[in-house]
């Protein structure tokens, strides 16, 4: 197992724990109605019941982890000529490397989405907390971190533009 494969798998499992822990903790500390949309001055404009937030996050969590992970499990069964990649004939000769790269990419996508959901839940709980006096602008960095993670994940398939390196040159 390559180091990148190991790191992505560990990150995916840790992000699962992060989302589940964040969901359980935030559900216990949320008030009955939770502010979810804020005006330019930082005051809450829209509220949702905490049960609705729980069900929305659980739906996103299940869709993310079941559908994308299920798709990753089917990658080895797909004919490489049907995959939307360049150099299909060359990559077909290096099927194990192709499978590993695509599966790692999908697992990384799952981990990024889980990480963003988990951090967003913690930020939402902190903003709605009576104990902490932080406002929504203290968490503006979360948008940029999430955007940066998504950009990095969608740049990973660019590796498929180059042909795989032969084993003897590695």
N, C-alpha and C positions, 0 to 999 in steps of 0.2 A: 504494500500500500504506500502510495506516495504521500509526502508530507502535506501537500495541498488537499488531497482527499481526506486525510485524517483531520486536518484543521477545519475543513468545511463540515464534516460530519459532527465533530465536537461542537462547533458553533451552532449547527442546526439543533442538536439535542439541548444545548444550553438555552437557545432561544425558545424552545418548547417549554422548558422549565420557567423561563422568564415570563412568558405570556400567561401560563397557568397560575404562577405565583402572583403576578400583577392583577390578574382577574379576580382571584380569591381575595387578595388584600384590599383592592379598591372597592370591591362590592361591599366589604365589611365597613369601610370608612366613608363611602359616599353618603351624602344626605339623600333624602327620598327623591328630590328633584335636583338634577345635576346641570350646571351651566355648561353648555357645549359650544355656544357661539358667542363671540364677543364683539362689541363695537370698537371703533377706532380709539375711543378713550379708555378702553379696558373694561367697561361695564358689560355684564352679561345681557345678551339679547334673547337667546333661545335656551330653553331648558328641555331635558328629557328625564323620564323616570329612570331610576337606576336599573330596573329590570330590563328596560328596553336597551340600555347600553350593554348590559350583560348578554342579551340575546344577539345583538348586532355583532359584538366582538366574538362571541362563540361561533356565529355563522361564518364570519371572516376567517377565523382560526381553522375551522373544519374544512372550509373550501380550500384554503391555502394548503393545509397540511395533507389533506386527503387527495385532492385533485392533482396538484403539482407533483406530489410524491408518487402518486399512482402513474402519472405520465412518465416520470423518471424511471420507474420500474419497467416500463414497456419500451424504452429506448433500444435495448439490445435486440428486440424482436423486429424492429423496423428495418426494412431494406435500406441501406445507405443511399441508394439511387433515388429514394423518395424523400430524403431529408433536404431541407432548404439550405444547402451549403454549397460553396464553390469547391472545385477540385473533388468531386464526388468519387471519381474512379481511384484517385490516390488515397483518399480517406477510407474507401472500402477495403483497401489492402491493409490498412492499419486500424482494423475494427475495434480492437481493445482500447486503443488510445482515443478514438472517436467516442466510444461509449463512456469512457471515464470522463472525458472533457464535458460532454453534454449532461451527464448525470450530475457531475459536480456543479455545473452551471445552474441546473434546476434546483439542486439542494441549496445552493448559495442564494437563489431567489427566495426560497422558502425561509431561510434564516434571516434574510434582510427584512422581509415582510413581518415575520414574527418579532424581530428586534424593534422595528418601528412601532408596531402595535403595543408591545410591552412598555417602551419608553413613553409613548403617548398616554397610556393608561396611568402611569405614575405621574406624569405632568398634569393630567386632568384631575387626578385625586388631590394633588398638591394645591392646584389653583382653587379647587372647591373646598379645601380644608379650612376649618376655623382655627386650627392650631398654628398653621404656617401663614405668614402674611406676605406671600408671593403673589404677584399678579400674572396675567397671561403673557405680558411682555418679557418676563424673566425666562420664558421657555421658547423664545423666538428661534433660538439656536437649533431646536429640535427639527424645525422645517428644513434647515440647511443640511443638517446631518442626514436626515431621511432622503433628501434630494441627492446628496452626494453618494450615499450608499446605492441608491437606485441607478444613478449614472454609471457607477463602477460596475454594477452587476450587468447592465446592458452593454457595457464595453467588453466584457469577458468573451463573448462569442467571436470577437474580432480575431481571436487566435486561430479560428478555423479558416481564415483567409490564407494562411501559410500552410504549406504542406508539412506533415509530421516529420520530425527528425528521425533518421534511422537509429536503431538501437546501438550500433557500433560507434556512433558519433556522440552519444550521450555520456 
